Amino acid sequence: MNAVLVIDKPAGPTSFDVVRRVKALLHVSRAGHTGTLDPIATGVLPICLEKATKIAGFIAEGDKEYEAVIRLGQETDTQDSCGRVTAEREVPPLSSVLLESGLTKFRGNVEQVPPMYSALKREGKRLYELAREGKEIERQPRSVAVHRLLLRDFSSNELRVTLRCSKGFFVRSLASDLGRELGCGGHLKALRRTATGPFTEKMSVRLERVIELSKSESGREELNKALIPMSEALNDWPAVHVGASEAQRVARGLPIATDAAPGRLRILDPSGDLLAIAEVGAEQRIRYLRVLASPRA
C-alpha cells in the first residue's frame, strides 16, 4: 500500500491522532502526514502510507489553500478560538474599504513571526510545549508568500477570507496581525484547508467514512480506489519516462541523460511507477533527491 490517502480531517483530533487512527485501520507499518493541521482545523490532510512516507517532505512543500473565519475584538494566547482570551477591544465599524486596506499589507511576500503555539522546534523542543510551560521565546520573522487573499464576507466583528499561501504560513498569525492592524485585536475562529499541493477536497475521504469502510472486505476495496499512487502524488511536477535499462541506472543512483527543463521532476519507469525524485541543473545534469526503486539483481 505505497500510496497517499487524502483525509478530510474533522475538528478536534490532532493531525497525529488522525495518522495513528488511519495507520491502525489500514494495518500499515508506516504512515505520516504532509503538514500539520491544528485541532480546530478541518479539511485536506494527505497521509502517506508505507513507502510513500519517503516523499512526504516533497508533498509538504506545496502551496496551501484555506477558508478562514477571523474574529475581531478579542486576542487569545493561542491566536485561535481554543485559547484563553487575553484582551478585548471595541471593533471599529467594519467596511469592505477598511478590511481591504488592512488585508493589502498581508498579500505577496511578507515577513511573519510564527506563533508560540506551533509545532516549530527550538533546541529540540516544540514551541507549544514551551508555551504551555508559560515560556515566551523570541521568534525571528520568516519570509512567506501569500499568493491570493480574498475577502469573502464580513459582519460586525467577523470576516471570512480565502487564501493561497506558501509552506510555513500561519493563518492564526494572519488573524492576530490583522486584528492589531485594525487596532482591535483578533484571533482565528475557524479554519478549513481546501487544498495542499495537488490534493483537493474532492480527492478527500472523511475519517468517519474510512472507519466505516475498513470494517468489511467490500468497504476496503472501495477504500483502495481512493488511494493515490506515488506516481501521481506529485503530478504537478514534470515527469520523465525512462525505459527498462535507464530504470536500472536510476535504481542504482547512476546518471541518465535528459532534455528536461531545469527544476524538479519525477522519473517514472515503463509501467508508470515512480522511480525517483530528481532535480535537473542548468546543464541538464540530473541530481537525485530521493531514489525509491531498488536495483534488480
DRENDOSE-773536 format. One line per field, with one value per residue (C-alpha): residue number from 1; residue in three letters; chain; x, y negated, z. Coordinates in pm, 1 decimal. Layout:
! DRENDOSE-773536
pos <- NUM; ...
code <- ala; ...
unit <- A; ...
X <- X; ...
Y <- Y; ...
Z <- Z; ...
! end
This chain:
! DRENDOSE-773536
pos <- 1; 2; 3; 4; 5; 6; 7; 8; 9; 10; 11; 12; 13; 14; 15; 16; 17; 18; 19; 20; 21; 22; 23; 24; 25; 26; 27; 28; 29; 30; 31; 32; 33; 34; 35; 36; 37; 38; 39; 40; 41; 42; 43; 44; 45; 46; 47; 48; 49; 50; 51; 52; 53; 54; 55; 56; 57; 58; 59; 60; 61; 62; 63; 64; 65; 66; 67; 68; 69; 70; 71; 72; 73; 74; 75; 76; 77; 78; 79; 80; 81; 82; 83; 84; 85; 86; 87; 88; 89; 90; 91; 92; 93; 94; 95; 96; 97; 98; 99; 100; 101; 102; 103; 104; 105; 106; 107; 108; 109; 110; 111; 112; 113; 114; 115; 116; 117; 118; 119; 120; 121; 122; 123; 124; 125; 126; 127; 128; 129; 130; 131; 132; 133; 134; 135; 136; 137; 138; 139; 140; 141; 142; 143; 144; 145; 146; 147; 148; 149; 150; 151; 152; 153; 154; 155; 156; 157; 158; 159; 160; 161; 162; 163; 164; 165; 166; 167; 168; 169; 170; 171; 172; 173; 174; 175; 176; 177; 178; 179; 180; 181; 182; 183; 184; 185; 186; 187; 188; 189; 190; 191; 192; 193; 194; 195; 196; 197; 198; 199; 200; 201; 202; 203; 204; 205; 206; 207; 208; 209; 210; 211; 212; 213; 214; 215; 216; 217; 218; 219; 220; 221; 222; 223; 224; 225; 226; 227; 228; 229; 230; 231; 232; 233; 234; 235; 236; 237; 238; 239; 240; 241; 242; 243; 244; 245; 246; 247; 248; 249; 250; 251; 252; 253; 254; 255; 256; 257; 258; 259; 260; 261; 262; 263; 264; 265; 266; 267; 268; 269; 270; 271; 272; 273; 274; 275; 276; 277; 278; 279; 280; 281; 282; 283; 284; 285; 286; 287; 288; 289; 290; 291; 292; 293; 294; 295; 296; 297
code <- met; asn; ala; val; leu; val; ile; asp; lys; pro; ala; gly; pro; thr; ser; phe; asp; val; val; arg; arg; val; lys; ala; leu; leu; his; val; ser; arg; ala; gly; his; thr; gly; thr; leu; asp; pro; ile; ala; thr; gly; val; leu; pro; ile; cys; leu; glu; lys; ala; thr; lys; ile; ala; gly; phe; ile; ala; glu; gly; asp; lys; glu; tyr; glu; ala; val; ile; arg; leu; gly; gln; glu; thr; asp; thr; gln; asp; ser; cys; gly; arg; val; thr; ala; glu; arg; glu; val; pro; pro; leu; ser; ser; val; leu; leu; glu; ser; gly; leu; thr; lys; phe; arg; gly; asn; val; glu; gln; val; pro; pro; met; tyr; ser; ala; leu; lys; arg; glu; gly; lys; arg; leu; tyr; glu; leu; ala; arg; glu; gly; lys; glu; ile; glu; arg; gln; pro; arg; ser; val; ala; val; his; arg; leu; leu; leu; arg; asp; phe; ser; ser; asn; glu; leu; arg; val; thr; leu; arg; cys; ser; lys; gly; phe; phe; val; arg; ser; leu; ala; ser; asp; leu; gly; arg; glu; leu; gly; cys; gly; gly; his; leu; lys; ala; leu; arg; arg; thr; ala; thr; gly; pro; phe; thr; glu; lys; met; ser; val; arg; leu; glu; arg; val; ile; glu; leu; ser; lys; ser; glu; ser; gly; arg; glu; glu; leu; asn; lys; ala; leu; ile; pro; met; ser; glu; ala; leu; asn; asp; trp; pro; ala; val; his; val; gly; ala; ser; glu; ala; gln; arg; val; ala; arg; gly; leu; pro; ile; ala; thr; asp; ala; ala; pro; gly; arg; leu; arg; ile; leu; asp; pro; ser; gly; asp; leu; leu; ala; ile; ala; glu; val; gly; ala; glu; gln; arg; ile; arg; tyr; leu; arg; val; leu; ala; ser; pro; arg; ala
unit <- A; A; A; A; A; A; A; A; A; A; A; A; A; A; A; A; A; A; A; A; A; A; A; A; A; A; A; A; A; A; A; A; A; A; A; A; A; A; A; A; A; A; A; A; A; A; A; A; A; A; A; A; A; A; A; A; A; A; A; A; A; A; A; A; A; A; A; A; A; A; A; A; A; A; A; A; A; A; A; A; A; A; A; A; A; A; A; A; A; A; A; A; A; A; A; A; A; A; A; A; A; A; A; A; A; A; A; A; A; A; A; A; A; A; A; A; A; A; A; A; A; A; A; A; A; A; A; A; A; A; A; A; A; A; A; A; A; A; A; A; A; A; A; A; A; A; A; A; A; A; A; A; A; A; A; A; A; A; A; A; A; A; A; A; A; A; A; A; A; A; A; A; A; A; A; A; A; A; A; A; A; A; A; A; A; A; A; A; A; A; A; A; A; A; A; A; A; A; A; A; A; A; A; A; A; A; A; A; A; A; A; A; A; A; A; A; A; A; A; A; A; A; A; A; A; A; A; A; A; A; A; A; A; A; A; A; A; A; A; A; A; A; A; A; A; A; A; A; A; A; A; A; A; A; A; A; A; A; A; A; A; A; A; A; A; A; A; A; A; A; A; A; A; A; A; A; A; A; A; A; A; A; A; A; A; A; A; A; A; A; A; A; A; A; A; A; A
X <- 0.0; 258.9; 18.5; -136.2; -478.7; -628.8; -831.4; -1093.7; -985.8; -1261.1; -1226.0; -1099.8; -822.3; -463.8; -306.2; -102.0; -421.7; -562.8; -243.0; -239.5; -603.7; -558.0; -243.9; -433.0; -739.3; -538.8; -289.0; 15.6; 355.9; 438.6; 224.8; 282.5; 102.5; 237.1; 167.1; 8.1; -349.9; -439.7; -706.3; -971.9; -896.5; -1073.1; -1002.6; -736.1; -477.5; -278.8; -143.4; 147.3; 141.3; 435.4; 694.0; 512.0; 638.7; 968.1; 811.2; 607.4; 856.6; 827.6; 447.3; 459.8; 646.0; 340.1; 121.4; -184.1; -536.2; -765.7; -1102.0; -1076.9; -1308.9; -1139.6; -1297.7; -1208.7; -1211.8; -1056.1; -697.4; -614.7; -290.6; -301.6; -421.5; -724.1; -1056.2; -902.4; -704.1; -766.6; -887.2; -608.9; -751.7; -1079.9; -1128.1; -1405.6; -1423.9; -1440.6; -1729.3; -1627.8; -1647.0; -1503.5; -1277.2; -1135.8; -1086.1; -933.0; -692.1; -586.0; -560.2; -346.1; -47.7; -59.3; -52.4; 257.5; 592.8; 566.5; 762.9; 570.2; 656.7; 541.1; 316.2; 437.4; 165.9; 316.1; 496.5; 819.6; 1118.1; 1365.4; 1659.1; 1475.4; 1151.0; 823.6; 728.5; 382.1; 543.3; 738.0; 423.8; 235.4; 514.5; 447.1; 761.4; 775.1; 1064.3; 1173.7; 1096.3; 1253.5; 1028.9; 1022.7; 972.4; 646.9; 425.5; 54.0; -37.2; -406.2; -604.2; -969.8; -1231.7; -1549.0; -1786.5; -1798.8; -2029.4; -1990.2; -1698.8; -1605.8; -1476.6; -1430.2; -1136.5; -993.8; -623.1; -348.0; -11.0; 329.6; 451.9; 521.7; 244.6; 34.2; -325.3; -350.5; -78.7; -261.5; -574.3; -376.5; -172.5; -479.2; -654.9; -361.5; -350.5; -716.5; -647.6; -888.3; -706.0; -830.1; -798.1; -873.0; -1223.6; -1237.9; -1013.3; -1058.3; -781.4; -926.4; -609.0; -242.9; -16.1; -212.6; -456.5; -805.3; -1126.8; -1273.0; -999.7; -1053.5; -1236.2; -1394.1; -1227.8; -1564.7; -1604.0; -1261.0; -1360.6; -1682.3; -1521.3; -1240.9; -1491.8; -1568.2; -1388.8; -1611.1; -1550.2; -1173.4; -1194.8; -1378.5; -1120.8; -840.5; -994.4; -937.3; -563.9; -343.5; -36.3; 304.4; 349.5; 50.2; 123.0; 338.7; 159.4; 202.8; 572.8; 700.9; 758.9; 1033.5; 955.6; 1250.1; 1299.2; 1398.6; 1775.2; 1759.4; 1531.6; 1808.7; 2057.0; 1817.3; 1767.1; 2144.3; 2169.4; 2361.6; 2316.3; 2093.0; 2063.4; 1763.5; 1648.4; 1406.9; 1398.2; 1586.5; 1391.5; 1247.1; 1079.8; 953.8; 1120.4; 879.3; 955.0; 792.5; 493.7; 443.6; 565.9; 770.2; 1141.9; 1291.3; 1255.8; 1528.0; 1642.0; 1780.2; 2052.1; 2133.6; 2349.0; 2079.5; 2255.4; 2024.4; 2076.0; 1871.8; 1687.9; 1527.4; 1561.1; 1263.5; 1332.2; 1563.6; 1803.5; 1727.5; 1982.9
Y <- 0.0; -252.4; -539.2; -856.2; -872.3; -1220.4; -1252.6; -1519.2; -1588.1; -1667.8; -1933.6; -1801.8; -1546.8; -1643.1; -1554.5; -1288.4; -1142.5; -1105.8; -945.5; -698.8; -607.0; -557.5; -352.0; -116.2; -94.7; -11.9; 213.9; 41.4; 25.6; -332.4; -642.3; -1015.0; -1339.4; -1614.3; -1924.4; -1977.9; -2095.3; -2238.8; -2055.4; -2319.9; -2297.0; -2071.7; -1968.8; -1825.5; -1613.6; -1387.2; -1080.7; -894.3; -518.2; -277.4; -368.2; -690.4; -832.1; -885.1; -1160.6; -1324.4; -1609.0; -1695.5; -1696.1; -1921.9; -2188.1; -2259.5; -2567.1; -2550.8; -2688.1; -2778.7; -2918.4; -3110.2; -3292.5; -3569.8; -3702.7; -4064.5; -4234.9; -3950.4; -3832.4; -3486.6; -3332.0; -3072.3; -3314.4; -3090.4; -3008.2; -2729.9; -2974.8; -3195.5; -3546.5; -3785.1; -4115.9; -4258.3; -4580.5; -4754.0; -4668.3; -4972.3; -4994.6; -4747.4; -4812.5; -4648.2; -4951.4; -4926.0; -4549.8; -4556.6; -4825.3; -4603.1; -4285.1; -4452.9; -4450.4; -4070.8; -3994.5; -3897.0; -3823.5; -3905.2; -3861.7; -3668.9; -3589.0; -3231.2; -3182.1; -3034.0; -2771.8; -2594.5; -2270.1; -2450.8; -2337.5; -2532.5; -2334.9; -2007.0; -2116.4; -2216.6; -2578.9; -2483.1; -2275.0; -2579.3; -2792.7; -2552.4; -2592.9; -2965.4; -3048.0; -3308.2; -3258.3; -3527.3; -3419.5; -3564.6; -3668.5; -3426.6; -3503.0; -3353.0; -3421.0; -3488.9; -3434.0; -3508.2; -3662.1; -3739.9; -3893.1; -3687.2; -3848.9; -4012.9; -4104.3; -4349.6; -4158.6; -3872.2; -3828.2; -3529.6; -3505.7; -3254.7; -3237.4; -3051.5; -3063.6; -2903.3; -2639.9; -2780.9; -3040.9; -3053.5; -3162.1; -3213.2; -3473.5; -3641.2; -3668.8; -3812.6; -4050.2; -4175.8; -4244.0; -4452.6; -4633.6; -4730.3; -4834.3; -4592.0; -4258.9; -3933.5; -3558.6; -3269.0; -3136.8; -2858.8; -2716.6; -2472.5; -2360.9; -2312.9; -2211.2; -2132.5; -2086.0; -1885.0; -1744.5; -1894.9; -1844.5; -1641.2; -1381.0; -1351.3; -1091.2; -1173.8; -997.9; -859.4; -706.9; -542.1; -388.1; -256.7; -117.9; 55.7; 287.2; 500.6; 651.6; 468.2; 147.0; 194.2; 248.3; -82.2; -246.7; -118.6; -315.8; -634.8; -567.4; -788.1; -610.3; -756.6; -835.7; -1073.1; -1222.3; -1494.4; -1521.8; -1898.6; -1824.3; -1741.5; -1372.5; -1193.3; -841.4; -604.3; -261.4; 59.4; 10.2; -350.7; -245.5; -18.6; -305.1; -524.9; -249.7; -238.0; -615.1; -643.1; -947.4; -942.3; -1187.6; -1418.7; -1718.9; -1824.1; -2186.0; -2278.2; -2213.2; -1926.7; -1635.3; -1279.2; -984.9; -707.1; -354.1; -189.3; -87.6; -441.6; -369.6; -631.0; -555.2; -871.3; -1238.2; -1437.9; -1786.0; -1899.4; -2161.4; -2425.6; -2181.0; -1909.9; -1711.2; -1508.9; -1511.3; -1252.5; -1386.6; -1054.6; -716.9; -494.6; -191.5; 94.8; 230.5; 573.5; 846.6
Z <- 0.0; -118.9; -172.3; -36.9; 124.9; 148.3; 466.2; 528.6; 884.5; 1136.3; 1404.4; 1736.7; 1686.5; 1613.2; 1280.6; 1459.6; 1608.5; 1256.6; 1126.3; 1413.7; 1353.8; 979.0; 1037.0; 1266.6; 1040.9; 728.5; 908.1; 762.9; 928.8; 827.4; 788.7; 810.6; 724.2; 499.8; 704.7; 1043.4; 1081.3; 1421.8; 1624.5; 1543.8; 1170.9; 923.0; 567.7; 342.1; 524.8; 288.6; 467.8; 311.1; 356.9; 365.0; 100.2; 19.3; 350.7; 166.4; -44.6; 233.8; 267.4; -101.9; -86.2; 219.6; 20.4; -194.8; -157.8; 69.2; 28.1; 317.4; 414.4; 741.8; 978.6; 1178.8; 1496.5; 1572.0; 1909.2; 2106.7; 2139.4; 2275.3; 2394.9; 2115.8; 1844.3; 1786.0; 1949.8; 2161.0; 2370.3; 2670.7; 2594.7; 2692.2; 2567.5; 2440.5; 2249.6; 2064.7; 1697.5; 1466.8; 1217.9; 952.1; 580.3; 273.3; 227.0; 580.9; 562.5; 215.7; 332.8; 622.1; 413.9; 147.5; 383.0; 405.3; 33.6; -161.4; 0.5; 369.8; 690.5; 953.4; 1314.4; 1389.2; 1693.7; 2020.5; 1996.8; 1697.4; 1619.7; 1533.7; 1738.2; 1947.3; 2085.6; 2033.8; 2199.1; 2034.5; 2082.4; 2203.8; 2478.8; 2593.5; 2570.4; 2794.6; 3048.0; 3044.3; 2847.6; 2572.1; 2328.9; 2086.7; 1731.5; 1421.8; 1130.8; 840.2; 474.0; 346.4; 46.3; 17.2; -346.1; -300.9; -13.6; -81.3; 146.7; 110.1; 359.5; 699.1; 988.6; 1275.7; 1431.0; 1196.2; 845.5; 618.2; 380.5; 138.1; 69.0; -109.5; 62.3; 77.1; 316.2; 660.6; 661.6; 980.5; 930.9; 1308.5; 1286.2; 999.6; 1218.3; 1507.8; 1291.9; 1104.5; 1435.0; 1550.6; 1217.6; 1268.7; 1628.2; 1792.8; 1808.5; 1666.1; 1656.2; 1424.3; 1489.0; 1228.2; 957.4; 673.4; 438.0; 93.1; -90.3; -37.6; -336.5; -595.4; -337.5; -309.6; -114.5; -399.4; -350.0; 24.8; 232.7; 567.1; 858.7; 966.7; 620.1; 642.2; 974.7; 822.2; 506.1; 695.4; 863.5; 557.1; 259.1; 10.9; 200.8; 189.9; -184.9; -216.2; 6.1; -217.2; -503.5; -305.4; -270.3; -484.3; -629.1; -554.8; -923.9; -906.1; -565.2; -720.0; -1051.9; -1055.7; -1116.7; -1468.0; -1538.4; -1730.5; -1853.4; -1893.0; -2044.9; -1866.0; -1895.1; -1778.6; -1493.3; -1366.9; -1379.9; -1182.5; -923.2; -876.7; -849.4; -1176.7; -1401.7; -1708.9; -1995.8; -2020.2; -2216.9; -1942.6; -1835.3; -1517.6; -1197.6; -1000.1; -1170.3; -1130.0; -1300.8; -1396.9; -1518.6; -1824.8; -1608.7; -1486.3; -1134.4; -950.2; -959.1; -816.3; -738.1; -910.0; -995.7; -1330.2; -1323.3; -1579.9; -1780.4; -1793.6; -1523.6; -1303.5; -929.6; -742.2; -439.7; -347.4; -520.8; -445.5; -662.0; -570.4; -836.0; -969.6; -924.5
! end
